Amino acid sequence: MAKAEEVDTQLVTQQVLDILLRIRNIQVDITKDVDTKPPTLQSPLQQLSHVSKLLTSTHHAREAETLATVLSLATQTPEFGGLGLREDQELSPHEEAQVLFLVSAWLESLNSEDRAKSPPKPLTSRPEGRRGMTLSEKIFAAHDIERRGELKPGDMVRVDVDWIMASELSWGAMKKQHDALGKPGIFRNDRFWLAGDHVVDPRVKNVPLIKQLVADSEAAKTDFMMTEYQGMNYTIMHTEFFRERAQPGMLVIGSDSHTCSSGSLGCLAIGLGVADVTVPLITGETWFKVPESVNIRLVGKPSPGIGGKDTILYILKELKRNTVAAERIVEFTGPGLQYLSCDARFAIANMTAEFGGITGIFTPDQTTHDFITQRKSPRNKRNSKYFRPDEDAVYIETHTIDLSAVQSFIARYPSPDDVVPIRELQGTHLDGCFIGACTTAAEDLILAAMVLELGLQRGLRPSGAGKRKVVPGSLPILHRLQELGFDKVYEDAGFEVGVPGCSYCVGMSADKAAKGEVWLSSQNRNFENRMGTGSIGHVASAVSVAASSFAMKMTDPKPLLDDLDLNRLESLLRPPPPPPPLPSKNHTAKNHPIFEEPTMGRSNPSPSTPPTATCTPPETPSPSLTSKPKNPSPLIRGKVQILGNFIDTDA
């Protein structure tokens, strides 16, 4: 290695040490020996690894783990959210800047954790004399800043939030609100999930509006030093958030009506208007009027190949939208839960928006626990809090749904609750078939691919004229399909495989159905003009769309589902074994969920003013991120959320 290169790599080490000192006030002696002393000349990422080991040896475990996280992200492939670098390679100036940004952002996330209120120790049992509470009431109570320990419908509650979610489209509006308040920063740089999915697409990247939305999102990443930002078309905003970040017991606020998707994991996730999401993004707090809850009790066992989409369509068929769910939180309970995967629950929770509910939430159980445990990052599982409704919880209504009665359904345009068995429309001509949108999870895409594979093996071919498109919900899901060879199955069946995004489900960008076209889609909404002005879109499960795509006529998938290799299906859907637990005082590995109760007593008081997260890029010297903004607005105004106003926050 040339001497100049040696100087450059030493400069990288010094920059990391400078960032540690500036952000965490920690000085590290780089000459200190560790278990394995590194060679004199190292690549930048090897130096980063060495600094992490030094931090461990000097009892800075959190910082050491954080730098290990950065190293993992730097070497992870882009399809899993990483930079795709090798640990032993030299870095270009751009790559070096990316790594240093990650170092700064992730170390700043420790400051975010430190500023957050420490939750009181949870109770292991219900206090004597406390009223029976629903699952959602317990989560509200757990986040109640007054820590009253008990809430009931009608109570006004000021709560701390765990996460804020936005798309590139909603952030464009939120940014205006944020700027109008004097650009005060955000409450946590590691708890803002911003995903480019609604209208961004490589085919329209040069459209001025799209360019501005992308620029605003990229600026947010830099200004707020965001750790949870993957850019454009990495994931539909709800997909990877559900798969890798949402945890049981959390309170999530999002500027999209399908924020409720994360209720599949026992997380209270609520969609609001952009103005009412901006304030908690800044302060980490908001207000709610606790709503009533309705209990949907699931019993029975569904037939093979019948998943979450057909289940929620059956619920809509039986109970109708904006009726029992209106102005209420929908809680899903009952013995039938054991037969529903987290992906199936995701589809059901997602379409609670179409059901008319404020949000939908599933009682967490062993299935939930196993789903969370298989995640690689300890940060994304150690904050789980498992609550369940009391046996004497008060629900405004309870309805029983027999999963064994669920079959392949279709919601006819333009009403999500105009639901009939697809066999009643057998043979109806189609101009397009779309498999995608946030309600279509990895399980649905695998099932649909297996149906297509069976059809191809039987000699079926894409014979009818029309458009066929499949859009995986995220790049990790696309990778899984490619790993299984299912991307080729889709292509052999005549499908174009698109980049992750909303696509035809919003019909506002590169993908639009033409006037008069009739489509069958696995999306969640079949409203007028939803897929494109003047188009007609019916909604069904991904397997129904797959079966219908060969002849471009509505087709009952049952004959194909009856021939599914159930053992193979189970093996493909089985989650990978969890990684070995990392030692941490904050996380104890358990093989089953431990249920808790919200406690009484105040937590540590919140700061009187929200911390700023505005910063400059890491390669440029910058003031402490905890410094207050110049001329901050003395008052932030927000609206008390009286849930039940049928707020539709979707594009």
C-alpha positions in Angstrom: 0.0 0.0 0.0 1.3 3.4 -0.9 2.1 5.8 1.9 -0.6 8.2 0.8 -3.1 5.4 1.1 -1.9 4.7 4.6 -2.4 8.3 5.5 -6.0 8.2 4.0 -6.9 5.1 6.0 -5.5 6.6 9.2 -7.6 9.7 8.5 -10.7 7.5 8.4 -9.9 6.1 11.8 -9.4 9.7 13.1 -12.7 10.8 11.7 -14.5 8.0 13.5 -12.7 8.9 16.7 -13.7 12.5 16.2 -17.3 11.5 15.6 -17.3 9.5 18.8 -15.9 12.4 20.8 -18.3 14.9 19.3 -21.5 12.9 19.5 -20.9 10.6 22.5 -18.1 12.5 24.3 -15.9 9.4 24.3 -12.2 9.3 23.7 -10.5 6.1 22.6 -6.8 5.3 22.7 -6.1 3.7 19.4 -2.8 2.3 20.6 -4.6 0.2 23.3 -4.2 -3.5 22.7 -7.2 -5.8 22.2 -7.5 -9.6 21.9 -6.4 -9.6 18.2 -4.1 -6.7 17.4 -4.7 -5.5 13.8 -2.1 -5.2 11.2 -0.5 -1.7 10.8 -2.3 -1.1 7.5 -6.0 -1.7 7.3 -8.9 -0.9 5.1 -11.4 1.7 6.5 -14.0 -1.0 7.5 -11.3 -3.1 9.2 -10.4 0.0 11.2 -14.0 0.5 12.1 -14.1 -3.1 13.4 -11.0 -2.5 15.4 -12.5 0.6 17.0 -15.6 -1.4 17.9 -13.4 -4.0 19.7 -11.6 -1.2 21.5 -14.9 0.2 22.7 -15.9 -3.2 24.0 -12.6 -3.6 25.9 -13.1 -0.1 27.4 -16.6 -1.0 28.6 -18.5 1.1 26.0 -20.8 -1.7 25.0 -23.6 0.3 23.4 -21.2 2.2 21.2 -19.4 -1.0 20.3 -22.6 -2.6 19.3 -23.6 0.4 17.3 -20.4 0.4 15.3 -20.8 -3.3 14.7 -24.3 -2.4 13.3 -22.7 0.1 11.0 -20.2 -2.5 9.8 -23.0 -5.0 9.2 -24.9 -2.4 7.2 -21.8 -1.4 5.2 -21.1 -5.0 4.1 -24.8 -6.0 3.6 -26.0 -6.1 0.0 -28.2 -3.2 -1.2 -31.2 -5.5 -1.6 -31.1 -5.9 2.2 -30.5 -2.2 2.9 -26.7 -2.2 3.0 -23.9 -0.5 1.0 -22.6 -3.7 -0.5 -19.0 -3.2 0.5 -16.3 -5.7 1.3 -14.6 -5.3 4.7 -11.1 -5.5 3.2 -11.6 -3.1 0.3 -10.4 0.4 -0.1 -13.2 3.0 -0.3 -13.9 5.7 -2.8 -14.6 9.2 -1.3 -18.3 8.7 -1.9 -18.3 5.3 -0.1 -16.2 6.7 2.7 -18.7 9.5 3.2 -21.6 7.0 3.2 -19.9 5.0 6.0 -19.1 8.0 8.0 -22.7 9.2 7.7 -23.8 5.8 9.1 -21.4 6.1 12.0 -22.7 9.6 12.8 -26.3 8.6 12.4 -26.2 5.5 14.5 -24.1 7.0 17.3 -26.7 9.9 17.3 -29.4 7.2 17.8 -27.9 6.5 21.2 -28.4 10.1 22.1 -32.0 9.6 20.9 -32.4 6.6 23.2 -30.9 8.5 26.1 -33.3 11.4 25.7 -36.3 9.2 25.5 -38.3 8.7 28.7 -37.5 5.5 30.5 -40.6 3.4 30.8 -41.5 2.2 34.3 -41.0 -1.5 35.1 -44.1 -3.3 33.8 -46.4 -5.3 36.1 -46.5 -9.1 35.9 -50.1 -9.3 36.9 -53.3 -7.2 36.9 -53.6 -4.9 39.9 -56.5 -5.8 42.2 -59.6 -3.7 41.5 -58.6 -2.5 38.1 -61.3 -2.8 35.4 -60.9 -5.3 32.7 -59.1 -3.7 29.7 -58.9 -4.4 26.0 -55.6 -4.9 24.2 -55.7 -1.4 22.7 -56.6 0.2 26.1 -53.6 -1.5 27.7 -51.2 -0.1 25.0 -52.7 3.4 25.3 -52.2 3.0 29.1 -48.6 1.8 28.7 -47.9 5.0 26.7 -49.9 7.4 28.9 -47.5 10.0 30.0 -49.4 10.4 33.3 -49.0 6.6 33.8 -52.5 6.2 35.3 -52.4 2.5 34.7 -56.0 2.3 33.6 -58.0 3.9 30.8 -61.5 3.5 29.4 -63.3 4.7 26.3 -63.8 8.4 26.3 -60.7 9.2 28.3 -58.4 11.9 26.9 -54.8 10.7 27.0 -51.4 12.3 26.2 -49.1 9.6 24.9 -45.6 9.1 23.9 -45.1 7.4 20.5 -42.6 4.9 19.4 -42.4 5.4 15.6 -43.6 7.9 12.9 -44.2 6.6 9.4 -44.4 8.5 6.1 -44.1 7.9 2.4 -42.3 10.2 0.0 -45.7 11.6 -1.0 -47.0 12.4 2.5 -43.5 13.7 3.6 -43.8 16.3 0.9 -46.8 17.7 2.8 -45.4 17.1 6.2 -42.2 19.0 5.3 -44.2 22.1 4.7 -45.7 21.8 8.2 -42.3 21.1 9.7 -40.7 24.1 7.9 -43.6 26.4 9.0 -42.8 25.5 12.6 -39.2 26.7 12.2 -37.5 23.4 11.2 -37.3 22.2 14.9 -35.9 18.8 14.1 -37.5 15.4 15.0 -37.9 13.6 18.3 -35.6 10.6 17.4 -33.4 10.1 14.4 -33.9 6.3 14.7 -37.7 6.3 14.9 -38.7 8.0 11.6 -39.6 5.5 8.9 -39.7 7.3 5.5 -40.2 5.0 2.5 -40.3 6.0 -1.2 -43.1 4.0 -2.6 -46.3 5.9 -3.7 -45.4 7.5 -7.0 -41.6 7.0 -7.4 -40.5 4.7 -10.2 -37.4 4.5 -12.3 -39.5 5.1 -15.4 -40.6 8.5 -14.2 -37.5 9.6 -12.3 -37.1 12.7 -14.5 -40.6 14.1 -13.9 -40.2 17.4 -12.0 -42.7 16.5 -9.3 -41.0 13.1 -8.7 -37.6 14.7 -8.6 -38.7 17.1 -6.0 -40.3 14.4 -3.8 -37.0 12.4 -4.0 -34.9 15.5 -3.2 -37.1 16.3 -0.2 -36.8 12.7 1.1 -33.0 12.6 0.6 -32.7 16.0 2.4 -34.7 14.6 5.3 -32.2 11.7 5.6 -29.3 14.1 5.8 -30.9 16.8 7.9 -32.3 14.4 10.5 -29.4 11.9 10.3 -31.9 9.2 9.8 -30.8 5.6 10.5 -34.0 4.1 9.0 -34.0 5.3 5.4 -33.5 3.0 2.4 -34.3 5.4 -0.4 -36.7 4.9 -3.3 -38.4 1.7 -4.3 -36.7 -0.4 -1.6 -40.0 -1.3 0.1 -43.7 -0.3 0.3 -43.7 1.7 3.5 -45.7 -0.9 5.5 -43.9 -4.0 4.3 -40.4 -3.9 5.7 -41.6 -1.9 8.7 -43.8 -4.8 9.6 -41.2 -7.4 8.7 -38.3 -5.9 10.6 -39.2 -3.0 12.9 -42.7 -3.0 14.4 -42.9 -4.7 17.8 -45.7 -5.8 20.0 -46.9 -3.2 22.4 -45.6 -0.2 20.4 -47.6 2.8 19.5 -47.0 3.9 15.9 -48.4 6.9 14.1 -48.3 7.1 10.3 -49.5 9.5 7.6 -51.2 6.7 5.6 -54.4 5.0 6.2 -52.8 1.5 6.0 -50.5 2.2 8.9 -52.8 -0.2 10.7 -51.0 -3.1 8.9 -48.5 -3.4 11.9 -51.4 -4.3 14.1 -50.7 -7.8 12.9 -47.9 -8.0 15.5 -49.9 -6.6 18.5 -48.7 -3.1 17.7 -51.2 -0.2 18.0 -50.6 1.5 14.6 -52.8 4.4 13.6 -53.0 6.5 10.4 -53.7 10.2 10.7 -53.6 13.2 8.5 -50.2 14.7 7.6 -50.5 17.8 9.8 -51.4 15.6 12.8 -48.4 13.4 12.2 -45.9 16.2 12.0 -46.3 17.3 15.6 -45.6 13.9 17.1 -42.7 13.6 14.7 -41.2 16.7 16.3 -42.2 16.1 19.9 -42.6 12.4 20.2 -46.0 12.9 21.8 -49.7 13.4 20.8 -53.2 13.2 22.2 -56.0 10.7 21.7 -59.5 10.2 22.9 -59.6 6.5 23.8 -62.1 4.8 21.4 -64.4 1.8 21.9 -63.2 -1.5 20.7 -65.0 -4.3 18.8 -63.9 -7.9 19.2 -63.7 -10.1 16.1 -63.3 -13.6 17.5 -61.8 -16.0 15.0 -62.6 -19.7 15.3 -62.2 -22.7 13.1 -59.4 -23.6 10.7 -59.0 -22.2 7.1 -58.6 -24.5 4.1 -55.1 -24.9 2.6 -54.1 -21.9 0.5 -56.8 -19.7 2.0 -55.0 -16.7 3.7 -55.5 -13.3 5.1 -57.0 -11.6 2.0 -59.9 -14.0 1.6 -60.4 -13.8 5.4 -60.8 -10.1 5.5 -63.0 -10.2 2.4 -65.2 -12.7 4.2 -65.4 -10.4 7.2 -66.4 -7.5 4.9 -69.0 -9.7 3.3 -70.5 -10.7 6.6 -70.3 -7.4 8.6 -70.0 -4.7 5.9 -67.8 -1.6 6.0 -68.3 1.4 8.2 -70.8 -0.5 10.4 -69.5 -2.4 13.5 -65.9 -1.1 12.9 -66.8 2.6 12.5 -65.2 4.9 15.1 -63.7 1.8 16.8 -60.6 -0.2 17.1 -61.0 -3.7 15.8 -59.3 -6.4 18.0 -58.8 -9.9 16.5 -58.9 -12.6 19.1 -59.9 -16.3 19.4 -58.5 -19.8 18.9 -58.5 -19.4 15.2 -55.4 -17.1 15.5 -53.2 -20.2 15.7 -53.9 -21.0 12.1 -53.0 -17.5 10.8 -49.4 -16.6 10.0 -48.2 -13.1 10.7 -48.4 -12.5 6.9 -52.0 -13.5 6.9 -52.7 -11.3 9.9 -50.9 -8.4 8.1 -53.4 -8.6 5.2 -56.3 -8.6 7.6 -55.0 -5.7 9.7 -54.1 -3.8 6.6 -57.7 -3.9 5.3 -59.2 -2.8 8.6 -59.0 0.6 6.9 -61.5 -0.7 4.3 -63.5 -2.2 7.1 -63.9 1.3 8.5 -62.0 0.8 11.7 -59.6 3.2 13.3 -57.1 0.4 13.3 -56.9 -3.3 13.6 -54.8 -5.2 16.1 -54.2 -8.9 16.8 -53.6 -10.4 20.2 -49.9 -11.4 20.1 -49.1 -15.0 20.7 -46.4 -17.6 20.1 -46.7 -17.0 16.3 -45.9 -13.3 16.9 -43.0 -14.1 19.2 -41.4 -16.5 16.7 -41.8 -13.9 14.0 -40.1 -11.3 16.1 -37.4 -13.6 17.4 -36.1 -14.5 13.9 -35.0 -11.0 13.2 -31.3 -10.4 13.1 -31.0 -7.1 14.8 -31.5 -7.0 18.6 -32.7 -3.4 18.4 -35.7 -4.6 16.4 -36.9 -7.2 19.0 -35.8 -6.2 22.5 -38.4 -3.5 22.9 -41.4 -5.9 22.5 -44.0 -5.7 25.2 -46.7 -8.4 25.1 -50.2 -7.4 26.3 -53.4 -9.3 25.9 -57.0 -8.3 26.7 -58.4 -9.3 30.0 -61.1 -12.0 30.1 -63.6 -9.4 31.4 -62.5 -6.7 28.9 -65.5 -4.6 27.8 -66.1 -4.6 24.1 -68.9 -2.6 22.5 -69.6 -5.6 20.3 -68.3 -9.1 19.7 -68.6 -11.0 16.4 -67.5 -14.6 15.6 -65.9 -15.5 12.3 -65.5 -19.1 11.3 -62.3 -19.5 9.3 -63.5 -22.8 7.9 -66.2 -20.9 6.0 -63.7 -18.8 4.1 -63.2 -19.5 0.4 -61.9 -17.6 -2.6 -63.8 -14.3 -2.7 -63.9 -11.2 -4.9 -64.9 -7.7 -3.9 -66.7 -6.2 -6.9 -66.0 -2.7 -8.1 -66.4 -0.2 -6.6 -67.2 -1.4 -3.0 -64.8 -3.4 -0.8 -67.8 -5.1 0.9 -69.6 -6.1 -2.2 -68.1 -9.6 -1.8 -69.1 -12.8 -3.5 -67.4 -16.1 -4.1 -65.2 -15.8 -7.2 -66.9 -18.8 -8.7 -70.0 -16.7 -9.2 -68.1 -14.6 -11.7 -66.3 -17.4 -13.3 -65.4 -16.5 -16.9 -65.7 -12.7 -16.6 -63.3 -11.1 -19.1 -60.2 -9.3 -17.8 -57.9 -6.7 -19.3 -55.4 -6.8 -16.6 -54.1 -8.8 -13.6 -52.1 -7.2 -10.8 -50.5 -9.0 -7.9 -49.0 -6.5 -5.5 -49.7 -3.5 -3.1 -49.1 -3.3 0.6 -51.8 -5.9 1.5 -50.0 -8.6 -0.5 -47.3 -10.1 1.7 -44.5 -12.5 1.0 -46.7 -15.5 1.8 -49.2 -14.4 -0.8 -46.6 -13.9 -3.5 -45.1 -17.4 -2.8 -48.6 -19.0 -2.9 -49.5 -17.2 -6.1 -46.2 -18.4 -7.7 -47.0 -22.0 -6.7 -50.4 -21.7 -8.3 -48.8 -20.4 -11.5 -46.2 -23.1 -11.4 -49.0 -25.8 -11.0 -50.9 -24.2 -13.9 -47.8 -24.2 -16.1 -47.1 -27.9 -15.2 -50.6 -28.7 -16.4 -50.0 -27.1 -19.7 -51.7 -23.8 -19.1 -50.2 -20.8 -20.8 -50.8 -17.0 -20.7 -53.2 -17.1 -23.7 -55.5 -14.2 -23.2 -54.5 -10.7 -24.3 -54.0 -8.2 -21.5 -51.5 -6.9 -19.0 -50.0 -9.0 -16.1 -47.9 -7.4 -13.5 -46.5 -8.5 -10.1 -44.8 -6.1 -7.7 -43.1 -7.5 -4.6 -43.5 -5.4 -1.5 -39.8 -5.0 -0.9 -36.4 -5.9 -2.3 -35.8 -8.6 0.4 -39.1 -10.3 -0.7 -38.0 -10.0 -4.4 -34.7 -11.6 -3.4 -36.6 -14.5 -1.7 -38.6 -15.0 -4.9 -35.5 -15.1 -7.0 -33.9 -17.5 -4.5 -36.8 -19.9 -5.0 -36.9 -19.4 -8.8 -40.4 -17.9 -8.6 -39.4 -14.7 -10.4 -38.9 -16.9 -13.5 -42.3 -18.6 -12.8 -44.0 -15.3 -12.9 -42.2 -14.3 -16.1 -43.1 -17.7 -17.7 -46.7 -17.0 -16.8 -46.6 -13.7 -18.6 -46.1 -11.4 -15.7 -43.8 -8.3 -15.7 -41.9 -8.1 -12.4 -41.9 -4.5 -11.2 -39.9 -2.6 -8.6 -41.3 -2.4 -5.0 -44.0 0.3 -4.8 -47.7 1.0 -4.8 -47.9 0.7 -8.6 -51.5 0.2 -9.9 -52.9 0.4 -6.4 -52.7 4.2 -6.5 -52.8 4.6 -10.2 -51.0 7.9 -10.0 -47.6 7.3 -11.6 -46.0 5.0 -14.2 -48.6 2.3 -13.7 -52.2 3.3 -14.6 -55.1 1.2 -15.8 -56.7 2.7 -18.9 -60.3 4.0 -19.1 -62.7 1.1 -19.5 -60.2 -1.6 -18.6 -61.3 -4.3 -16.2 -58.7 -5.5 -13.8 -58.5 -8.2 -11.1 -56.0 -7.1 -8.4 -54.7 -8.3 -5.0 -54.6 -4.7 -3.7 -56.9 -3.5 -0.9 -59.1 -0.8 -2.6 -61.5 -1.0 -5.5 -62.8 2.6 -5.3 -63.7 4.5 -8.4 -60.7 5.6 -10.5 -58.4 3.9 -8.0 -56.3 2.1 -10.5 -56.6 4.8 -13.2 -59.3 7.2 -14.3 -62.3 5.4 -15.7 -60.9 1.9 -15.0 -62.7 -0.9 -13.2 -60.8 -2.8 -10.5 -62.0 -5.8 -8.6 -60.2 -7.1 -5.6 -59.3 -10.7 -4.7 -56.5 -12.7 -3.2 -53.1 -13.2 -5.0 -53.9 -16.8 -5.7 -57.2 -15.9 -7.4 -55.5 -13.3 -9.5 -52.8 -15.9 -10.5 -55.4 -18.5 -11.4 -57.3 -15.9 -13.5 -54.2 -14.7 -15.3 -53.8 -17.6 -17.7 -57.0 -17.0 -19.8 -57.5 -13.5 -18.5 -60.9 -14.6 -17.2 -62.0 -14.8 -13.5 -61.2 -18.3 -12.3 -61.7 -20.1 -9.1 -58.2 -21.2 -7.9 -59.6 -24.1 -5.9 -58.7 -26.8 -8.4 -55.1 -25.6 -8.3 -55.1 -25.1 -4.5 -56.3 -28.7 -4.0 -53.1 -29.9 -5.7 -50.7 -27.8 -3.6 -47.8 -29.7 -2.1 -48.6 -28.7 1.5 -45.3 -30.0 2.8 -43.3 -27.9 0.3 -45.5 -24.9 1.1 -44.9 -25.2 4.8 -41.1 -25.5 4.2 -41.1 -22.4 2.0 -43.1 -20.3 4.5 -41.2 -21.5 7.6 -39.2 -18.7 9.0 -35.4 -19.2 9.3 -34.0 -20.1 12.7 -33.3 -17.1 14.9 -29.7 -16.0 15.1 -28.0 -16.7 18.5 -28.8 -14.0 21.0 -26.2 -11.3 21.6 -25.5 -10.7 25.3 -27.2 -7.5 26.4 -28.5 -6.2 29.7 -31.6 -5.0 27.9 -32.5 -8.2 26.1 -33.0 -11.7 27.5 -33.7 -14.5 25.0 -37.0 -16.3 25.7 -38.7 -19.0 23.7 -42.2 -17.8 24.5 -43.9 -14.4 25.0 -44.1 -13.0 28.6 -47.3 -11.0 29.0 -47.2 -7.8 31.0 -49.6 -5.2 32.4 -49.3 -1.4 32.1 -48.0 0.0 35.4 -48.9 3.1 37.4 -46.5 5.9 38.3 -44.8 8.5 36.2 -41.8 7.9 34.0 -38.9 10.2 33.7 -40.1 13.7 32.6 -39.8 14.6 29.0 -37.6 17.5 27.9 -39.3 20.9 28.0 -38.4 21.4 24.4 -38.0 18.8 21.7 -34.4 18.0 20.8 -33.2 19.1 17.4 -31.9 16.6 14.9 -30.8 19.1 12.2 -27.2 18.4 11.2 -24.6 18.7 8.5 -23.0 15.7 6.7 -20.5 13.8 8.8 -17.5 14.7 6.7 -18.1 18.4 7.7 -17.5 19.6 11.3 -20.9 20.3 12.9 -22.2 21.4 16.3 -23.6 18.9 18.7 -26.9 17.4 17.6 -28.4 18.1 21.0 -28.1 21.8 20.6 -31.3 23.8 20.3 -32.4 25.4 17.0 -32.0 29.2 16.6 -35.2 31.1 17.4 -37.3 28.1 18.1 -41.1 28.5 17.9 -42.3 29.0 21.5 -45.5 27.0 21.0 -46.4 24.0 18.9 -50.1 23.6 18.3 -51.7 20.2 17.7 -55.1 18.7 17.4 -56.6 16.3 19.9 -57.3 13.2 17.9 -61.0 12.2 18.4 -60.7 8.9 16.6 -63.7 8.1 14.5 -63.8 11.0 12.0 -63.2 8.6 9.1 -59.9 10.3 8.3 -58.6 8.9 5.1 -54.9 9.6 4.9 -54.2 7.7 1.7 -53.1 9.1 -1.6 
